Amino acid sequence: MNFKTRSYQKELLDFEGIPFADIAQTMRELNTINTLLGGHAITLEGFKKLAKDKKEITVCEIGCGGGDNLVAIVNYCKANEIKIHCIGIDYNNACIVFAKQNEYLKANTDFICSDYSKVYFENKPDIIFSSLFCHHFTDEALVFQLKWMTENTEKGFFINDLQRHWLAYYLIKILTNLFSNSYLVKNDACLSVARGFIKSDWKNIFSKSGIENYKISWKWAFRYLIVKEQGL
């Protein structure tokens, strides 16, 4: 495996026709991975950097999958008496069906099954974010995505995604082969790392987008948190 450049090999989850039961198993396992390896904690850090002291907020996740990131944010807001409205966007209808079953999201979340770029907001959300979504796109497509998020948010956006690193690749490959019951997770988890980023990748993508004054931080376990606040 060559880690000098990003892999563009498609993940199994990107293909159509996968049975719903297999999608559901994958969404449950991704929630576990995000919980145990700190993915949700990174998402909450990005959310708090933009939400600050607001007591009412709208947040939109593009590529929301099974909705586990939104659940983490909803639980945080509930504990801190913040009124929140969520929007979850995903192209995969099976992911949307699975997310709609989550009791934590039924009262305050609108789900949209669509390519995110085709969504029009009558009222822009305060915050837009993605988690483990960007590595599904080419660098060129990400330039458009950054511009889209900038144009469609009031307070800013943040990104939580994977660092491309040989150790991360082989560790997640071993862990998923030992503990996962999902053939999708076993195949896609390490491939996601190969499709991930190093810091210079992000600097190049942001430079091409013309967006400045963003903050990028390395986080355990092998992730980057990128925060762009509007007006800075």
Residue, then its C-alpha position, 0 to 999 in steps of 0.5 A: m500500500n502506497f501512503k504517499t498519495r490518496s487512494y481512489q479505490k471505491e469502498l463497498l459502501d459506495f456501491e448500490g444494491i447493498p442489503f439493508a441488514d448489512i447497511a444497518q450492521t455497518m452503521r451500528e459498528l461505525n457508531t461503536i468505532n466512533t465512540l471507542l476511538g474518539g470520533h464523537a469527541i472530535t465532532l463535539e469539539g468542532f461543534k462547541k468551537l462554533a456554537k460557543d454560548k448559543k442557546e438555540i442552534t441549527v446544525c446540518e450534517i452532510g453524509c450523516g450515515g446512521g445519524d450517530n454524530l447527530v445523536a452525540i450532539v443532541n445529547y450534549c445539547k440536552a445536557n447543556e440546555i441548548k435548543i437544537h434542530c438537526i438536519g441530516i443529509d445522505y445520498n444513501n436511502a438505507c442510511i436515512v431509513f436507519a437514522k430515522q429509527n433512532e429515538y434520540l433524533k425523531a423529535n428534532t431532526d429533518f432527514i433529506c435523502s439527496d446529494y448534498s449539493k442539490v439541497y437548498f436551505e430556505n434558512k441556512p443552518d448555523i453550522i454545517f459539518s461532516s464526519l468521515f465523509c470527505h475521504h469519499f471525494t476527489d480533491e477537486a470535488l472537495v474544493f466545491q464542497l468547501k465552497w458549498m459549506t461556506e455559502n450555506t452556513e451562518k456561523g461556519f463549518f467543521i470537518n472530522d476526517l481521517q489521517r492517511h498513515w500506515l500505522a492507522y491503516y494496519l491497526i484498523k485492519i487488525l481490529t476490524n478483522l478481529f472484532s467486526n461482524s460486517y464485511l463492509v467494515k472489514n473492507d472499508a475501514c482500512l480503505s478509508v484510511a488509504r483514501g484519507f489525508i495528510k495535512s498538506d493535502w488539506k492545505n492544498i485543497f483549501s488553497k484551491s478553494g480560496i478559503e482562508n483562516y481555517k484551523i486544522s488540528w491533529k486528533w487521536a486516533f489519526r484524525y484531523l479536525i478542521v474548523k472554519e468560522q464565518g467572518l474570520 
